[in-house]
């Protein structure tokens, strides 16, 4: 595309264009910018990035133009497992967020326990394949059971349990 002066406009990155489109929507819905959502993994670190996410800024009401600026409360959604760890890091998180914005934007953090993790991904360790010794051990445990349906269920339960068991305990 060439402008009226016969020059091409400067090339803009896709992230800048997307930020211009997304920021007003985020700001209207939650009071946040895309900047916080993008920087979230660096703010909370690798242990908490998949288990937490910023939800919204809650700004205190201002009665008039003369009222002094008051920082917001950041509401963070966290998996119940991560909530305690997150709570212990709140002062550090507030510092990192305020450093990101360049002014004291956040004074408090409110943690809401909720499902945050992506549903397609599991934190369970992969099941290990059973070796011949494990299969013999299971057969020895359930071999004396006469009811075939019960025997099959107990065998399946033992296989599932041993496939997830820590190898150090064997």
N, C-alpha and C positions, 0 to 999 in steps of 0.2 A: 504494500500500500504506500502511495506517495502522497505527501501533503501538497498544499497550494503552492508552496515555495519550491517544489520539485525535489524535496528531500525525504528520505525515509525516516519514520519515527524511530527512536531508539528501541532496541530489543528489550523486552521485559520478560522476566522469568515467569513460568507458569505459577510458581508458588506465590509470587506477588499478586498476580491477577486473582488467584483463588482466595487469597487472604482478603482482598478487597470485597469479594463477593460474600464470603463466609462471615467476616467480622461483624457486619451489621446485624445479621441474623442471630449470631451467638450473643452479641451484646444485648439485643432486645429480649431474647429468651432467658438468658442466664446472667447477664451482666459481665460476661467474660469475653476475652478475645481469643482468636485462634492461637495466638502466641503462647498462652499458658498451656493449651491442649498439646501443642507441638513440643513444648519444652518439658512437659510432665515427666517423661521417663528420666530425664537428667535431674529433675528436682527431687524425685522420690527415690531414685536408684533402682537397680535391677531386681532387688528382692520384692519391691512393692509395686512396680510399674504395672504388672498384669492384674494386680489384686485391688488397685485403687484407681479412682479417676475424679477429677474436679467436676462438681455438678453446677454450682452457681455461686456468685457473689451476692451477699445480702448487705446492702448498704443501709446505714441507719437513716431514718427520715430527717430531712432538713426542713426546718420551719420557714426559713427565709434565706435570702442571698447573703445576709450578714452572719449567718451561723458558720462557725469554723468547720473546716473539713474534718470528717471522722473516717478512719479506715473501716473497711468492710469486714464481714465475717465470711470466710470461704467455707462452703459446704463441700465435703469430700465424701464420695461413696466408697465404701471399703468392704471387702469380704470380711466376715466375722473373724477369720483366722488372722487377718492382717490389721485389724482395728487396734489392738493393743500396741503392736509395734509402731503403728502410725502415731498413736497418741504420745508415745515416748519421744517422737521426733518432731512434735508440733513446733517448738520454738525454732528449731533448725529449718523447718519447712517455711515458716513465716519469713525468716531472714532470706532464704533463697528466692521466694516469690517476690518479696519487696526489692531485692537486688535485680530481678528480671525486669520489673516495671520502672525502677529508678526512683521510686518514692514509696513511703509507707502506705501501700494500698490495702494491706491485710493486717488486722490486729489480732484476730481470733480465728480458730479453725473449729468447725463443728463436724464431727464424724458421724455419718449415717451408715449403719451396717445394712448391706444389701448385696445381692449377687452382682458381681462386676465382671467376673472372668468370662472370656469368650466361651460359648457353649460347645464349639467344635473341638476345643483343645482340653486335654485332661492333664492334671498334675500327677496322676498316678504313675508310678514307675511301670515300665512295660513288664508284662508277665514273662518269666523266664521259662524256657522249655524244660519239661521234666525229663530226667535221665532214667535209665533202666532201674537203678537202685530205688529211686522215688516210686516208680510204678510197682515194684515188688513190695515196697513198704506199705503202699496203699492196699494192694491185694491181700497182704497179710492181715491188715486191720479189718477189712470187710469180708474176707473169704468165708468166715464162719456164719455169716448172716444168711438165713434161708429165704427170706422174702426178697424176690428179685427186684421189685420196684424200689424198696427201701435201700437195698444194696447199691443199685444204680445211682440213686440220689446221694447217698453217702460217699460213693466213689467220686462223683462229680464235685461234691463239696470239698473233699480232700485234695483233689487235683487243683481246684481253683485256689485253695488255701496254700498249698505247697508252691504253686507257681508264682505266688506273690510274696512268699516268705523270704526273708533276708538270707542270703547264702551263708553268712557267718554263723547262723544258728544251727546249720545242718551238722 
